[in-house]
Amino acid sequence: MDVVHLNQKQLATRWCISEATLERWRSAGIGPKFLKLCGRVLYRQADIEAYEESCLATSTKTVAAPASAG
């Protein structure tokens, strides 16, 4: 099985957010896990999907706090 990676720009596009938001989240320790290789930030597809799963909610009254990056 091949591991699929997205860069910051691709993830920002996927979620319709700015790259600056992802940078801020990384600094604050929130959002999906990420890799930093040779100065490049990459996100594994599996970690993105796990983070998205952790953010699922069925009601605005029972929204769980998003999982922190770790």
FENHU-V54610 format. One line per field, one symbol per residue. ss: DSSP state (@ for helix, = for strand, . for the rest). phi: phi as a letter, one per 30 degrees, with the letter a starting at -180 (. if undefined). Layout:
ss=???
phi=???
This chain:
ss=....===@@@@@@@@...@@@@@@@@@@.=....===..=====@@@@@@@@@@.....@@@.....=..
phi=.dccbcdedddddechbdddddddddddicjddbcbbhiccbcdeddddddeddcdbcaddbddddddda
